Amino acid sequence: MDNLLKIMNKLRSPGGCPWDREQTINSLKPYLLEEAYEVLDAMDSKDPKQLCEELGDLLLQIVFQSQISEENGEFSFQDVVEGISEKMINRHPHVFKDLKLETADDVVNAWQGFKEKEGKKHIFSGIPDTMPALMIAEKYQQRAKKLGLDFENPEEVYKKIYEEIDEIKDVCNNDMHIKLEEEIGDLLFSVVNLARKLKVNPELALLRSNKKFRKRVEFIEKEINKSSNPEKIIEDPDLLDKIWQKTKKNKGGNC
C-alpha cells in the first residue's frame, strides 16, 4: 500500500504526469463510476485474475482522490482508512463489543440505529441522488418498510403491477402524454418492489438482461450479414423471428 501511495504522490508532483496533475475531485467522477462497473463485469466473468485487476483500478481511484484532498489540506488516505475502521467497529458492537445479535436479520434491523447514532436521523439519509434509479427505488422501499409501508407478499405486488399497466393503457388511450412518464415510472417502481420481495437485486437483474439482449442482437447481426440480401431479413418480421429463436437456442445467444 505504501508503494502505491508513493507512486500516486510522484504522479501528482511537479515532475510527474501532466494529465494526473490536472485532475480534480470532480474530473475523476466518471472514472470512479467506470471502474466500479468494470468490477461488476469482472465479478460476472468469474475470472479471479480479472477481478483482482479491476479491484486494483478501483483502489487507485480512492488513492487518487485521497492524494488530491491531502494536497488541498482536507484529509489523507490514512484518514480514510482510520475513518472506515472506526465506523466498522462502531457498527459491529456484536463483534467488537458486548451487544448480542444472533442472526443476519438482527444485524440489519440494528444497522439503522447505528447510523442514527452517527447523525443520520432522516429515514432516507445517506442515499445519494446520483445512484442509478433502480438502486434508489430499492433503497427507498427498504427504508419505508421500517415504517410499515410495504407489501406483505409478492402476490400483492403482482396486483399492483397489473394496476399500473392498466393506468398506462388509460393514459395512452386518452392521449395524455404528459402523464405517461409518471405512469411508466410507477410501473418500474412496482417492478423493483417485486424484485425486492423475491430477493432479486433489480439493478443487477437489468444489467444481466442488457448483456443477454446485446449478445443476442450481436448474434443476429452476424447472421444477417451472412445473407446475400440483409435488407430482406430486416424488413421481414417472420425471418427475423426465426433468427431470434435460433439465437435463444444458440450458446452465443445466452448470458
TORKOL-4160 file (C-alpha; in steps of 0.2 Angstrom, whole numbers, padded with zeros to 4 digits, m for minus):
255
<pt num="1" X="0000" Y="0000" Z="0000"/>
<pt num="2" X="0014" Y="0012" Z="0004"/>
<pt num="3" X="0022" Y="0009" Z="m0013"/>
<pt num="4" X="0005" Y="0014" Z="m0022"/>
<pt num="5" X="0004" Y="0030" Z="m0011"/>
<pt num="6" X="0022" Y="0034" Z="m0016"/>
<pt num="7" X="0018" Y="0031" Z="m0035"/>
<pt num="8" X="0002" Y="0042" Z="m0034"/>
<pt num="9" X="0012" Y="0056" Z="m0025"/>
<pt num="10" X="0025" Y="0055" Z="m0038"/>
<pt num="11" X="0012" Y="0056" Z="m0052"/>
<pt num="12" X="0005" Y="0072" Z="m0044"/>
<pt num="13" X="0022" Y="0080" Z="m0041"/>
<pt num="14" X="0029" Y="0094" Z="m0052"/>
<pt num="15" X="0040" Y="0081" Z="m0061"/>
<pt num="16" X="0026" Y="0069" Z="m0063"/>
<pt num="17" X="0012" Y="0066" Z="m0076"/>
<pt num="18" X="0004" Y="0081" Z="m0084"/>
<pt num="19" X="m0013" Y="0073" Z="m0085"/>
<pt num="20" X="m0013" Y="0066" Z="m0067"/>
<pt num="21" X="m0008" Y="0084" Z="m0061"/>
<pt num="22" X="m0023" Y="0092" Z="m0070"/>
<pt num="23" X="m0036" Y="0081" Z="m0062"/>
<pt num="24" X="m0048" Y="0087" Z="m0048"/>
<pt num="25" X="m0061" Y="0078" Z="m0037"/>
<pt num="26" X="m0074" Y="0082" Z="m0050"/>
<pt num="27" X="m0065" Y="0077" Z="m0065"/>
<pt num="28" X="m0062" Y="0060" Z="m0058"/>
<pt num="29" X="m0081" Y="0056" Z="m0056"/>
<pt num="30" X="m0083" Y="0047" Z="m0072"/>
<pt num="31" X="m0068" Y="0036" Z="m0070"/>
<pt num="32" X="m0073" Y="0031" Z="m0052"/>
<pt num="33" X="m0090" Y="0026" Z="m0059"/>
<pt num="34" X="m0082" Y="0017" Z="m0074"/>
<pt num="35" X="m0070" Y="0007" Z="m0063"/>
<pt num="36" X="m0084" Y="0002" Z="m0051"/>
<pt num="37" X="m0094" Y="m0005" Z="m0066"/>
<pt num="38" X="m0079" Y="m0014" Z="m0073"/>
<pt num="39" X="m0078" Y="m0023" Z="m0056"/>
<pt num="40" X="m0096" Y="m0029" Z="m0058"/>
<pt num="41" X="m0091" Y="m0035" Z="m0075"/>
<pt num="42" X="m0076" Y="m0044" Z="m0068"/>
<pt num="43" X="m0087" Y="m0052" Z="m0054"/>
<pt num="44" X="m0099" Y="m0059" Z="m0068"/>
<pt num="45" X="m0085" Y="m0066" Z="m0078"/>
<pt num="46" X="m0080" Y="m0077" Z="m0063"/>
<pt num="47" X="m0062" Y="m0073" Z="m0068"/>
<pt num="48" X="m0051" Y="m0071" Z="m0052"/>
<pt num="49" X="m0037" Y="m0063" Z="m0061"/>
<pt num="50" X="m0048" Y="m0050" Z="m0070"/>
<pt num="51" X="m0057" Y="m0046" Z="m0053"/>
<pt num="52" X="m0040" Y="m0044" Z="m0045"/>
<pt num="53" X="m0035" Y="m0031" Z="m0058"/>
<pt num="54" X="m0051" Y="m0022" Z="m0058"/>
<pt num="55" X="m0051" Y="m0020" Z="m0039"/>
<pt num="56" X="m0034" Y="m0013" Z="m0041"/>
<pt num="57" X="m0040" Y="0000" Z="m0053"/>
<pt num="58" X="m0055" Y="0004" Z="m0041"/>
<pt num="59" X="m0042" Y="0006" Z="m0027"/>
<pt num="60" X="m0032" Y="0018" Z="m0037"/>
<pt num="61" X="m0047" Y="0030" Z="m0039"/>
<pt num="62" X="m0048" Y="0030" Z="m0020"/>
<pt num="63" X="m0030" Y="0034" Z="m0018"/>
<pt num="64" X="m0031" Y="0047" Z="m0032"/>
<pt num="65" X="m0045" Y="0056" Z="m0023"/>
<pt num="66" X="m0036" Y="0055" Z="m0006"/>
<pt num="67" X="m0020" Y="0062" Z="m0014"/>
<pt num="68" X="m0029" Y="0077" Z="m0021"/>
<pt num="69" X="m0038" Y="0080" Z="m0004"/>
<pt num="70" X="m0022" Y="0079" Z="0005"/>
<pt num="71" X="m0014" Y="0092" Z="m0006"/>
<pt num="72" X="m0029" Y="0103" Z="m0003"/>
<pt num="73" X="m0026" Y="0101" Z="0016"/>
<pt num="74" X="m0043" Y="0092" Z="0019"/>
<pt num="75" X="m0039" Y="0073" Z="0023"/>
<pt num="76" X="m0026" Y="0060" Z="0018"/>
<pt num="77" X="m0028" Y="0041" Z="0013"/>
<pt num="78" X="m0023" Y="0037" Z="0031"/>
<pt num="79" X="m0039" Y="0047" Z="0037"/>
<pt num="80" X="m0049" Y="0037" Z="0025"/>
<pt num="81" X="m0043" Y="0021" Z="0032"/>
<pt num="82" X="m0045" Y="0026" Z="0050"/>
<pt num="83" X="m0062" Y="0033" Z="0047"/>
<pt num="84" X="m0069" Y="0017" Z="0039"/>
<pt num="85" X="m0060" Y="0006" Z="0053"/>
<pt num="86" X="m0069" Y="0016" Z="0066"/>
<pt num="87" X="m0086" Y="0015" Z="0058"/>
<pt num="88" X="m0085" Y="m0004" Z="0056"/>
<pt num="89" X="m0081" Y="m0006" Z="0074"/>
<pt num="90" X="m0095" Y="0006" Z="0079"/>
<pt num="91" X="m0107" Y="m0003" Z="0068"/>
<pt num="92" X="m0102" Y="m0020" Z="0074"/>
<pt num="93" X="m0104" Y="m0020" Z="0093"/>
<pt num="94" X="m0110" Y="m0038" Z="0092"/>
<pt num="95" X="m0092" Y="m0042" Z="0086"/>
<pt num="96" X="m0081" Y="m0030" Z="0094"/>
<pt num="97" X="m0091" Y="m0026" Z="0110"/>
<pt num="98" X="m0104" Y="m0035" Z="0120"/>
<pt num="99" X="m0120" Y="m0032" Z="0111"/>
<pt num="100" X="m0129" Y="m0048" Z="0107"/>
<pt num="101" X="m0136" Y="m0050" Z="0089"/>
<pt num="102" X="m0139" Y="m0068" Z="0084"/>
<pt num="103" X="m0145" Y="m0068" Z="0066"/>
<pt num="104" X="m0142" Y="m0058" Z="0050"/>
<pt num="105" X="m0159" Y="m0051" Z="0051"/>
<pt num="106" X="m0155" Y="m0044" Z="0069"/>
<pt num="107" X="m0140" Y="m0035" Z="0062"/>
<pt num="108" X="m0150" Y="m0027" Z="0048"/>
<pt num="109" X="m0163" Y="m0021" Z="0060"/>
<pt num="110" X="m0150" Y="m0014" Z="0071"/>
<pt num="111" X="m0140" Y="m0006" Z="0057"/>
<pt num="112" X="m0151" Y="0009" Z="0055"/>
<pt num="113" X="m0150" Y="0013" Z="0074"/>
<pt num="114" X="m0131" Y="0013" Z="0072"/>
<pt num="115" X="m0132" Y="0025" Z="0058"/>
<pt num="116" X="m0144" Y="0036" Z="0068"/>
<pt num="117" X="m0131" Y="0037" Z="0082"/>
<pt num="118" X="m0119" Y="0044" Z="0068"/>
<pt num="119" X="m0131" Y="0058" Z="0065"/>
<pt num="120" X="m0141" Y="0051" Z="0050"/>
<pt num="121" X="m0158" Y="0053" Z="0058"/>
<pt num="122" X="m0168" Y="0056" Z="0042"/>
<pt num="123" X="m0176" Y="0039" Z="0035"/>
<pt num="124" X="m0168" Y="0042" Z="0018"/>
<pt num="125" X="m0151" Y="0049" Z="0025"/>
<pt num="126" X="m0136" Y="0043" Z="0016"/>
<pt num="127" X="m0145" Y="0038" Z="0000"/>
<pt num="128" X="m0136" Y="0048" Z="m0014"/>
<pt num="129" X="m0147" Y="0056" Z="m0028"/>
<pt num="130" X="m0133" Y="0051" Z="m0040"/>
<pt num="131" X="m0136" Y="0032" Z="m0038"/>
<pt num="132" X="m0145" Y="0023" Z="m0053"/>
<pt num="133" X="m0164" Y="0025" Z="m0052"/>
<pt num="134" X="m0167" Y="0006" Z="m0049"/>
<pt num="135" X="m0155" Y="0006" Z="m0034"/>
<pt num="136" X="m0163" Y="0022" Z="m0027"/>
<pt num="137" X="m0180" Y="0014" Z="m0028"/>
<pt num="138" X="m0174" Y="m0002" Z="m0019"/>
<pt num="139" X="m0166" Y="0008" Z="m0005"/>
<pt num="140" X="m0181" Y="0019" Z="m0003"/>
<pt num="141" X="m0193" Y="0004" Z="m0002"/>
<pt num="142" X="m0181" Y="m0005" Z="0011"/>
<pt num="143" X="m0181" Y="0011" Z="0022"/>
<pt num="144" X="m0200" Y="0014" Z="0020"/>
<pt num="145" X="m0203" Y="m0004" Z="0026"/>
<pt num="146" X="m0197" Y="0002" Z="0044"/>
<pt num="147" X="m0212" Y="0012" Z="0045"/>
<pt num="148" X="m0224" Y="m0002" Z="0040"/>
<pt num="149" X="m0225" Y="0004" Z="0022"/>
<pt num="150" X="m0223" Y="m0012" Z="0012"/>
<pt num="151" X="m0232" Y="m0025" Z="0003"/>
<pt num="152" X="m0235" Y="m0041" Z="0013"/>
<pt num="153" X="m0231" Y="m0053" Z="m0001"/>
<pt num="154" X="m0227" Y="m0055" Z="m0019"/>
<pt num="155" X="m0245" Y="m0058" Z="m0024"/>
<pt num="156" X="m0249" Y="m0040" Z="m0018"/>
<pt num="157" X="m0236" Y="m0033" Z="m0029"/>
<pt num="158" X="m0242" Y="m0043" Z="m0044"/>
<pt num="159" X="m0259" Y="m0035" Z="m0042"/>
<pt num="160" X="m0251" Y="m0018" Z="m0041"/>
<pt num="161" X="m0240" Y="m0021" Z="m0057"/>
<pt num="162" X="m0256" Y="m0025" Z="m0066"/>
<pt num="163" X="m0265" Y="m0009" Z="m0060"/>
<pt num="164" X="m0250" Y="0001" Z="m0066"/>
<pt num="165" X="m0251" Y="m0007" Z="m0083"/>
<pt num="166" X="m0269" Y="m0003" Z="m0084"/>
<pt num="167" X="m0266" Y="0015" Z="m0079"/>
<pt num="168" X="m0253" Y="0016" Z="m0093"/>
<pt num="169" X="m0266" Y="0010" Z="m0105"/>
<pt num="170" X="m0278" Y="0023" Z="m0100"/>
<pt num="171" X="m0265" Y="0037" Z="m0102"/>
<pt num="172" X="m0261" Y="0031" Z="m0119"/>
<pt num="173" X="m0280" Y="0029" Z="m0124"/>
<pt num="174" X="m0283" Y="0047" Z="m0118"/>
<pt num="175" X="m0268" Y="0054" Z="m0127"/>
<pt num="176" X="m0262" Y="0061" Z="m0110"/>
<pt num="177" X="m0243" Y="0060" Z="m0115"/>
<pt num="178" X="m0239" Y="0072" Z="m0101"/>
<pt num="179" X="m0243" Y="0059" Z="m0088"/>
<pt num="180" X="m0236" Y="0044" Z="m0097"/>
<pt num="181" X="m0218" Y="0046" Z="m0090"/>
<pt num="182" X="m0226" Y="0047" Z="m0072"/>
<pt num="183" X="m0236" Y="0031" Z="m0075"/>
<pt num="184" X="m0221" Y="0022" Z="m0083"/>
<pt num="185" X="m0211" Y="0027" Z="m0068"/>
<pt num="186" X="m0224" Y="0020" Z="m0056"/>
<pt num="187" X="m0223" Y="0003" Z="m0066"/>
<pt num="188" X="m0204" Y="0002" Z="m0064"/>
<pt num="189" X="m0206" Y="0007" Z="m0046"/>
<pt num="190" X="m0218" Y="m0008" Z="m0043"/>
<pt num="191" X="m0206" Y="m0020" Z="m0053"/>
<pt num="192" X="m0192" Y="m0015" Z="m0041"/>
<pt num="193" X="m0204" Y="m0019" Z="m0027"/>
<pt num="194" X="m0207" Y="m0036" Z="m0034"/>
<pt num="195" X="m0189" Y="m0039" Z="m0036"/>
<pt num="196" X="m0186" Y="m0035" Z="m0018"/>
<pt num="197" X="m0199" Y="m0046" Z="m0012"/>
<pt num="198" X="m0192" Y="m0061" Z="m0022"/>
<pt num="199" X="m0174" Y="m0056" Z="m0016"/>
<pt num="200" X="m0168" Y="m0051" Z="m0033"/>
<pt num="201" X="m0157" Y="m0036" Z="m0035"/>
<pt num="202" X="m0166" Y="m0026" Z="m0048"/>
<pt num="203" X="m0150" Y="m0016" Z="m0054"/>
<pt num="204" X="m0140" Y="m0032" Z="m0057"/>
<pt num="205" X="m0155" Y="m0041" Z="m0065"/>
<pt num="206" X="m0157" Y="m0027" Z="m0078"/>
<pt num="207" X="m0138" Y="m0027" Z="m0081"/>
<pt num="208" X="m0139" Y="m0046" Z="m0084"/>
<pt num="209" X="m0154" Y="m0044" Z="m0096"/>
<pt num="210" X="m0145" Y="m0030" Z="m0105"/>
<pt num="211" X="m0130" Y="m0041" Z="m0108"/>
<pt num="212" X="m0141" Y="m0055" Z="m0114"/>
<pt num="213" X="m0150" Y="m0044" Z="m0126"/>
<pt num="214" X="m0134" Y="m0037" Z="m0133"/>
<pt num="215" X="m0127" Y="m0055" Z="m0136"/>
<pt num="216" X="m0142" Y="m0060" Z="m0145"/>
<pt num="217" X="m0143" Y="m0044" Z="m0156"/>
<pt num="218" X="m0125" Y="m0046" Z="m0160"/>
<pt num="219" X="m0128" Y="m0064" Z="m0165"/>
<pt num="220" X="m0142" Y="m0059" Z="m0176"/>
<pt num="221" X="m0132" Y="m0045" Z="m0184"/>
<pt num="222" X="m0119" Y="m0058" Z="m0189"/>
<pt num="223" X="m0132" Y="m0070" Z="m0196"/>
<pt num="224" X="m0140" Y="m0055" Z="m0206"/>
<pt num="225" X="m0123" Y="m0050" Z="m0213"/>
<pt num="226" X="m0120" Y="m0068" Z="m0219"/>
<pt num="227" X="m0135" Y="m0066" Z="m0230"/>
<pt num="228" X="m0134" Y="m0060" Z="m0248"/>
<pt num="229" X="m0149" Y="m0049" Z="m0245"/>
<pt num="230" X="m0148" Y="m0042" Z="m0227"/>
<pt num="231" X="m0162" Y="m0029" Z="m0231"/>
<pt num="232" X="m0175" Y="m0043" Z="m0235"/>
<pt num="233" X="m0172" Y="m0051" Z="m0217"/>
<pt num="234" X="m0173" Y="m0034" Z="m0208"/>
<pt num="235" X="m0189" Y="m0030" Z="m0217"/>
<pt num="236" X="m0197" Y="m0047" Z="m0214"/>
<pt num="237" X="m0203" Y="m0050" Z="m0196"/>
<pt num="238" X="m0205" Y="m0069" Z="m0199"/>
<pt num="239" X="m0187" Y="m0071" Z="m0205"/>
<pt num="240" X="m0181" Y="m0060" Z="m0190"/>
<pt num="241" X="m0191" Y="m0071" Z="m0178"/>
<pt num="242" X="m0183" Y="m0087" Z="m0184"/>
<pt num="243" X="m0166" Y="m0080" Z="m0181"/>
<pt num="244" X="m0171" Y="m0073" Z="m0164"/>
<pt num="245" X="m0177" Y="m0091" Z="m0160"/>
<pt num="246" X="m0161" Y="m0098" Z="m0166"/>
<pt num="247" X="m0151" Y="m0086" Z="m0155"/>
<pt num="248" X="m0161" Y="m0091" Z="m0140"/>
<pt num="249" X="m0155" Y="m0109" Z="m0143"/>
<pt num="250" X="m0138" Y="m0105" Z="m0148"/>
<pt num="251" X="m0124" Y="m0104" Z="m0135"/>
<pt num="252" X="m0119" Y="m0087" Z="m0140"/>
<pt num="253" X="m0136" Y="m0080" Z="m0138"/>
<pt num="254" X="m0137" Y="m0084" Z="m0119"/>
<pt num="255" X="m0129" Y="m0074" Z="m0105"/>
